[in-house]
C-alpha cells in the first residue's frame, strides 16, 4: 500500500492558474469588438504572466522532490528487552529507540551488542535471533555504517530476516566495535544525511552507557 504524494496539488497549482488565466484572456479578447491600446497592453502583460505560471508549473513537476512511497510493514508491534538488563540500560535503550521511532522513518529497531540482542522494538520480524551475514559482518570489520537505501534491490537482503519482510530501507550503525544499531524503515531513500548523523550520535551515546553497565554481565 503506497502513500499519496502530499505535494501533488501544490505542484500543479501554477499550471492550472496559468492555463485558466490564458483561457480567460483569449475569451475576453474574442468577445471584445473594439480593442483599445490600453487593453492590448494589458492582454500582452497577462499572456506573459500566464506563460510564466505555466513554465513554473512545468519546472516544479521536474525538480521538486517527491516524498518516497511508504508501506505498512508486515509484523506485530512489540517492545522486547534482553533478560537481566540493568535499569539504567533499559532506560537508555527505551529513550534512544523512542526518539528514532518518533522522529525518523524508522519502524523497526534491533540492537545487537557483544553478540546478544538487547532490544527489539517497533514492528518485529518473525525471527528474534540475529545471525550476522556479509553486510552486518562488514559493519563490524570496518567499524563504519552501511545505509541500504532500497533494500529490495540488494540480493543480500535475506540476512535481515529478523526485520519485517517488506522493510524498505536499512541503516546498520556500529556501536563502537562491540555492537550494531539496526534500523528498518518503511520507505526507500527515507533517511537524510542529517538523520544519518543523528543516528551516529545516538549510537555513540549508547556505547557510553553499554560499556559502563554491561561489561561485567555474564554472557555479554
Protein Blocks (a to p, Z undefined) as FASTA:
>chain_A
ZZddfklmmmmmmmmmmmmmmmmmmmmmmmpmbacfklmmmmmmmmmmmmmmmmmmmmmm
mmpccdddddddeddddddddehiafklmmmmmmmmmmmmmmmmbfbdcddeehiafbdg
hjddfblcdcddfklmmmmmnopacddfblmlpmklmmmmmbcfklfbdcdddehjlbcc
ddddfbehkbcfklmmmmmmmmmmmmmmmmmmmmmgghZZ
